[in-house]
């Protein structure tokens, strides 16, 4: 099958526009530096580049083909060198559909497939009709589950019923926009604030002026983050169809994605202080190869389950996906709290030293000793960091919790655990502490996004690591037995459904 005909002019306009803008920028800079280059010759070169881009896109469109078989999605592409890819459907984790405003008007969409263990999108169809993208999304999931699709034009309503799990309300969307900080908005601060404050004479900069600039920067960051979050989660809707979660979201860029329930590795509940005070929380799911923010849908795509809802509603959905017991967290030993206090006190002292150095050589900081006031807050910060850390070892799941400003609770089924790692830094060894990392297929190396029990007593950490490893082995054996029984039952049903010789006669 071919890409949609309207994908050709769209790719010409978008890719041609990017190439032309780059050539224009480089060309205008080179006209004054290269003697033989004038405007007439540059216009000819620009036209030649544009024709090459258009020819390339025509060849790409003509030589791109894809086919969905019972077991794989086969793609052939390439202009000069041909590339043939056969993507096994069993490895497909998520199937996402992306559409911006122009694509929605043109009736086309980008279909992306994410596979286990990948660091980027395994395959992307740019672009097919939106109806074709939805058909592929449904058919891939059906064929993964071994469901026969008998009639080619089978209506979607013949499949499993759609159950609406969550729809974001206007109040929840506004609250989410108000409490979210988007890293992408930080660039606007560095762009807008220097432009607005460029008229200020550096010689007249005082502590109050610097404080006003900080407040103005925070305001710009908050407003821009709210706008990005609002557009990102507008119209968020989560449904369950059989053994699959499906979501829709986005104002300018519309996303439609699917999350196979049997591929879920970890459930993650997030709360910041404002959300905790208001009784709200967010829930995300991690599939093999991707944790929230790591995959191609790094803007919060396929891994997002509930961006914001009341805590009881989040807990209810989490329990429907994984039947785990309510955790009773075991906190780190109290000496870990003293360690946190010392660490925050050292940070305050270093900040004071930096302020003193700036004032000593520039005279711009009037009150260089102001950061010393943070020493009074060090014990409070250490207490709250200690209070919001802990772990729980259940019969079927291990649960970890970390963070105050963004408290993260991760629920990991034992059968999803890949490795259990005990780590001790130089500073932890001085306090006889250790960190136990519960690594899953969604984790990529040790980082704060992994499920980990931080600053556990060193002896308790060794016991925790061995306990999780034992329960991992037990859970894997039980799951293999259950799958064997399920496979035998399905084979027996398939044999019983076959017609006998007398029926054939």
C-alpha positions in Angstrom: 0.0 0.0 0.0 1.1 3.6 -0.7 1.1 6.7 1.4 -1.8 9.1 1.0 -1.5 11.3 -2.1 -1.9 14.5 0.0 1.2 13.5 1.9 3.3 14.4 -1.1 2.4 18.2 -1.3 2.5 18.4 2.6 6.0 16.9 2.8 7.1 19.2 0.0 5.9 22.3 1.8 7.1 21.3 5.3 10.5 19.9 4.4 11.1 22.3 1.5 10.3 25.2 3.9 12.9 24.0 6.4 15.6 23.5 3.7 14.8 26.9 2.1 14.9 28.8 5.4 18.3 27.2 6.2 19.7 28.0 2.7 18.4 31.6 3.0 20.1 32.1 6.3 23.4 30.7 5.1 23.1 32.5 1.8 22.5 36.0 3.1 25.4 35.5 5.5 27.7 34.4 2.6 26.7 37.0 0.0 28.9 39.7 1.7 31.8 37.3 2.4 32.1 35.6 -1.0 32.9 38.0 -3.9 31.5 35.9 -6.8 28.2 35.3 -5.1 25.5 37.8 -5.9 21.7 37.9 -5.5 21.0 36.6 -9.0 23.3 33.6 -8.6 21.9 32.9 -5.1 18.3 32.9 -6.4 19.3 30.3 -9.0 21.0 28.1 -6.4 18.0 28.5 -4.1 15.6 27.4 -6.9 17.9 24.4 -7.7 17.8 23.3 -4.1 14.0 23.6 -4.0 13.7 21.5 -7.2 16.0 18.9 -5.7 13.9 18.7 -2.5 10.7 18.3 -4.6 12.2 15.6 -6.8 13.4 13.8 -3.7 10.0 13.8 -2.1 8.4 12.6 -5.3 10.8 9.7 -5.5 10.4 8.9 -1.8 6.6 8.9 -2.2 6.7 6.6 -5.2 9.1 4.1 -3.6 7.5 3.9 -0.2 5.2 0.9 0.3 3.8 -0.9 3.4 1.8 -4.0 4.0 0.1 -5.4 7.1 0.3 -9.1 7.3 -1.0 -11.5 10.0 2.3 -11.4 11.9 4.2 -8.3 10.8 4.2 -4.8 9.3 6.4 -4.8 6.2 7.8 -1.5 5.0 9.9 -0.8 1.9 11.5 2.6 1.5 14.5 4.4 0.2 15.4 6.5 -2.8 18.9 5.4 -3.8 19.3 2.5 -1.4 16.3 0.3 -0.6 15.4 -0.6 3.0 13.1 -3.4 3.8 11.8 -3.7 7.3 9.7 -6.5 8.8 8.4 -5.5 12.2 6.9 -8.4 14.2 3.5 -7.5 15.6 4.3 -9.3 18.9 7.1 -6.7 19.6 4.8 -3.7 19.1 4.2 -1.9 22.3 2.3 1.3 21.4 0.7 2.5 18.2 0.3 6.3 18.2 -1.4 8.7 15.8 -0.3 12.3 15.6 -2.1 15.1 13.7 -1.4 18.9 13.8 -4.0 21.5 12.7 -2.9 21.4 9.0 -2.9 17.6 8.9 -6.4 17.5 10.4 -7.6 19.9 7.7 -5.9 17.7 5.0 -7.3 14.5 6.5 -3.9 12.9 7.0 -2.0 11.6 10.0 1.3 10.3 11.1 1.3 6.7 12.5 4.2 5.7 14.8 5.0 2.3 16.2 7.1 1.8 19.3 8.6 -1.6 20.1 10.1 -3.1 23.2 13.7 -2.1 24.0 13.7 0.8 21.4 15.1 4.2 22.1 13.1 5.8 19.2 10.1 5.1 17.0 10.6 1.8 15.2 8.5 2.8 12.2 6.6 5.9 11.1 4.1 6.2 8.2 4.1 9.9 7.1 1.4 10.3 6.1 -1.7 8.1 5.6 -5.4 9.0 5.8 -6.7 9.3 9.3 -9.2 6.5 8.7 -6.4 4.3 7.5 -4.3 5.1 10.6 -7.2 4.2 12.9 -7.7 0.9 10.9 -4.0 0.0 11.2 -4.1 0.8 14.9 -7.1 -1.5 15.4 -5.9 -4.3 13.2 -2.4 -4.4 14.7 -3.9 -4.9 18.2 -6.4 -7.5 16.9 -3.8 -9.6 15.1 -1.4 -9.4 18.1 -4.2 -10.9 20.2 -4.9 -13.6 17.5 -8.4 -12.3 16.7 -9.7 -13.3 13.3 -11.0 -10.4 11.2 -13.0 -12.5 8.8 -14.7 -9.7 6.9 -12.5 -7.1 5.5 -15.0 -4.3 6.2 -15.8 -5.4 9.7 -17.2 -2.6 11.7 -15.4 -1.5 14.8 -18.6 -2.0 16.9 -18.3 -5.7 16.3 -15.2 -5.8 18.5 -15.0 -5.4 22.3 -17.1 -2.7 24.0 -15.5 0.6 24.7 -15.4 1.6 28.4 -14.7 5.3 29.2 -12.2 5.4 32.1 -11.5 9.1 32.3 -12.3 12.4 30.6 -10.6 15.5 31.8 -13.0 18.2 33.0 -12.6 22.0 32.5 -11.8 22.4 36.2 -9.2 19.7 36.2 -7.6 21.0 33.0 -7.3 24.5 34.4 -5.8 23.2 37.7 -3.4 21.0 35.8 -2.3 24.0 33.8 -1.8 26.1 36.9 0.3 23.6 38.8 2.5 22.2 35.9 6.0 23.5 35.0 7.0 22.6 31.5 10.8 22.4 30.8 10.1 23.6 27.2 8.9 26.9 28.7 12.3 27.7 30.2 13.6 28.8 26.8 10.9 31.5 26.7 12.3 32.9 30.0 15.8 33.3 28.5 14.3 34.8 25.3 11.8 37.3 26.8 13.3 38.4 30.0 16.7 39.7 28.5 14.7 41.5 25.8 12.4 43.3 28.3 15.2 44.1 30.8 17.8 45.1 28.2 17.2 48.8 28.9 18.3 48.5 32.5 21.7 49.9 33.2 23.9 47.3 34.8 25.5 49.9 37.0 22.1 50.6 38.6 21.3 46.9 39.3 20.4 46.4 42.9 19.2 43.6 45.0 15.6 44.7 44.6 15.9 45.0 40.8 17.4 41.5 40.6 14.6 40.2 42.8 12.0 41.8 40.5 13.7 40.1 37.5 13.5 36.7 39.3 9.8 37.3 40.0 9.1 38.4 36.4 11.0 35.3 35.1 8.9 33.0 37.3 5.7 34.7 36.1 6.7 34.1 32.4 7.6 30.5 33.2 4.3 29.9 34.9 2.1 31.5 32.2 3.9 29.8 29.3 3.9 26.4 31.1 0.2 26.7 31.7 -0.4 27.5 28.0 1.7 24.5 26.9 0.0 22.1 29.4 -3.5 23.4 28.4 -2.8 22.7 24.7 -1.2 19.4 25.4 -3.9 17.8 27.5 -7.0 19.6 26.0 -9.8 17.1 25.4 -7.9 14.2 27.2 -10.0 11.0 27.0 -9.0 7.5 28.2 -10.9 4.4 27.3 -10.5 0.7 27.6 -11.2 -1.7 24.7 -10.7 -5.3 25.6 -7.1 -5.6 26.8 -6.0 -2.2 25.5 -6.0 1.3 26.8 -6.7 4.1 24.2 -6.3 7.8 24.7 -6.9 11.0 22.8 -5.6 14.4 23.7 -4.3 17.7 22.3 -5.5 21.1 21.0 -3.1 22.1 18.2 -1.3 18.7 18.0 -3.8 15.9 18.3 -2.7 12.5 19.6 -4.5 9.1 19.4 -2.6 6.3 21.0 -3.0 2.7 22.3 -1.4 1.0 25.3 -1.6 -2.8 25.5 -2.4 -3.6 29.1 -0.3 -6.8 29.1 2.8 -4.7 28.1 2.5 -2.4 31.2 5.7 -2.6 33.3 5.2 0.0 36.0 2.4 2.2 37.4 3.5 5.7 38.6 1.5 8.1 40.7 2.8 11.7 40.9 1.8 14.5 43.2 3.3 17.9 43.9 2.5 19.9 47.1 -0.4 21.8 45.5 -1.9 18.6 44.1 -1.6 16.9 47.5 -3.3 19.8 49.3 -6.1 19.8 46.8 -6.5 16.0 46.9 -5.4 15.4 43.3 -2.8 13.1 41.7 -1.6 12.0 38.3 -1.1 8.5 37.0 1.1 7.2 34.2 2.0 3.8 32.9 5.3 2.7 31.6 5.7 0.1 28.8 8.7 -2.0 27.8 11.6 0.3 26.6 10.0 3.5 27.6 9.4 5.4 30.8 7.4 8.6 31.0 9.2 11.3 29.0 11.8 9.0 27.5 10.1 7.6 24.4 9.1 9.2 21.1 6.1 10.5 22.9 8.2 12.5 25.2 5.7 15.2 25.4 3.5 12.9 27.5 2.1 10.7 24.8 1.4 7.0 25.2 2.6 6.7 28.7 0.0 9.2 30.1 -3.0 7.5 31.7 -4.5 10.3 33.9 -2.9 13.7 33.8 -4.9 15.0 36.8 -7.8 13.6 38.9 -8.9 13.3 42.5 -6.7 10.9 44.4 -9.5 8.3 44.9 -10.1 8.2 41.2 -6.5 7.7 40.4 -6.2 4.9 43.0 -9.3 3.2 41.6 -7.9 3.1 38.0 -4.5 2.0 39.3 -6.1 -0.9 41.1 -8.1 -1.8 38.0 -4.8 -2.2 36.0 -2.9 -3.9 38.8 -4.5 -5.5 41.8 -2.0 -4.4 44.5 -2.5 -3.9 48.2 -2.4 -0.5 49.7 1.2 0.1 50.7 2.5 0.7 54.2 5.8 2.5 53.6 8.9 1.8 55.6 11.0 5.0 55.8 14.8 5.3 55.8 16.5 5.2 59.2 16.6 8.5 61.1 20.3 9.0 60.4 19.3 9.5 56.8 17.4 12.6 57.9 20.5 14.0 59.5 22.4 13.3 56.3 19.8 15.3 54.3 20.0 18.2 56.8 23.8 18.3 56.5 23.6 18.2 52.7 21.1 21.1 52.5 23.2 23.1 55.0 26.3 22.6 52.8 24.3 23.8 49.8 23.3 26.9 51.6 26.9 27.6 52.6 28.1 27.1 49.1 25.4 29.5 47.7 26.5 32.1 50.3 30.1 31.7 49.2 29.2 32.2 45.5 27.2 35.3 46.4 30.1 36.7 48.4 32.5 36.0 45.5 30.2 37.9 43.1 29.9 40.8 45.4 33.7 40.8 46.1 34.6 41.1 42.5 31.6 43.0 41.0 29.8 44.7 43.8 26.4 43.7 42.2 25.1 41.8 45.2 24.3 44.1 48.1 23.1 41.4 50.6 25.5 38.5 49.8 24.9 37.0 53.2 21.1 36.6 52.6 21.4 32.8 51.6 22.6 32.1 55.1 18.9 32.3 56.1 18.5 29.0 54.3 20.5 27.3 57.0 17.4 27.7 59.2 15.3 25.8 56.6 17.8 22.9 56.2 16.4 20.8 59.1 12.8 21.3 57.7 13.9 20.3 54.2 15.7 17.3 55.5 12.7 16.2 57.5 10.3 16.5 54.5 12.7 14.6 52.2 12.9 11.8 54.8 9.2 11.8 55.4 8.3 11.3 51.7 10.7 8.4 51.1 10.1 4.8 51.7 9.3 1.3 50.2 6.7 -1.4 50.6 7.2 -5.1 49.8 3.9 -6.8 49.1 2.9 -10.3 48.1 2.7 -9.5 44.4 4.2 -6.0 44.0 7.0 -3.8 45.3 6.2 -0.1 45.8 8.7 2.7 46.2 8.1 6.4 47.0 10.5 9.4 46.6 10.4 13.2 46.4 8.7 16.1 48.1 8.2 18.7 45.4 7.2 16.0 43.0 6.4 12.9 45.0 6.6 9.8 42.9 5.1 6.4 43.9 6.0 3.5 41.6 4.1 0.1 41.7 6.1 -2.7 40.1 4.8 -6.3 39.7 7.4 -8.9 40.6 7.1 -10.7 37.3 8.1 -7.4 35.5 11.3 -7.0 37.4 14.5 -7.5 35.3 17.2 -7.0 37.9 17.6 -5.9 41.5 20.6 -3.8 42.1 22.1 -2.6 45.4 24.2 0.6 45.1 26.2 2.5 47.7 27.9 5.8 47.0 31.0 7.0 48.8 28.8 9.3 51.0 26.2 6.6 51.7 28.9 4.2 52.9 29.9 6.8 55.6 26.3 6.6 56.9 25.9 2.8 56.4 23.2 3.4 53.8 22.4 2.0 50.4 19.9 2.3 47.5 18.1 -0.7 46.0 17.1 -0.2 42.4 14.2 -2.3 41.0 15.0 -2.4 37.3 12.2 -3.2 34.7 12.2 -3.3 30.9 11.0 0.3 30.9 14.1 1.5 32.8 17.2 2.7 30.9 20.1 2.7 33.3 20.0 4.0 36.9 18.4 7.4 37.1 15.7 9.0 39.3 13.0 7.7 37.0 13.7 4.1 38.1 11.9 2.5 40.9 14.3 2.6 43.8 14.3 2.4 47.6 16.7 5.2 48.6 18.9 5.4 51.6 17.9 2.1 53.2 20.0 0.7 56.0 22.8 -1.3 54.4 21.9 -4.6 56.1 18.2 -4.0 55.3 19.1 -3.2 51.7 20.7 -6.6 51.3 17.7 -8.4 52.7 15.4 -6.3 50.5 17.3 -7.2 47.4 17.3 -10.9 48.2 13.5 -10.8 49.1 12.6 -9.1 45.8 14.7 -11.6 43.9 13.0 -14.6 45.5 9.5 -13.3 44.9 10.5 -12.5 41.3 11.4 -16.1 40.7 8.2 -17.3 42.4 6.1 -14.9 40.3 7.7 -15.9 37.0 7.1 -19.6 37.7 3.5 -19.0 38.6 2.9 -16.8 35.5 4.5 -19.4 33.2 2.2 -22.1 34.7 -0.9 -19.9 34.2 0.1 -19.1 30.6 0.6 -22.8 29.9 -2.9 -23.6 31.2 -4.4 -20.7 29.2 -2.6 -21.9 26.1 -3.9 -25.5 26.6 -7.4 -24.2 27.1 -7.3 -22.2 23.9 -5.9 -25.1 21.9 -8.7 -27.3 23.3 -11.3 -24.8 22.3 -9.8 -24.5 18.8 -9.9 -28.3 18.4 -13.5 -28.5 19.6 -14.5 -25.7 17.2 -13.2 -27.7 14.1 -15.9 -29.6 12.2 -16.0 -33.4 12.6 -16.0 -35.8 9.6 -19.8 -36.4 10.0 -20.4 -32.6 9.9 -18.3 -32.3 6.8 -20.3 -35.0 5.1 
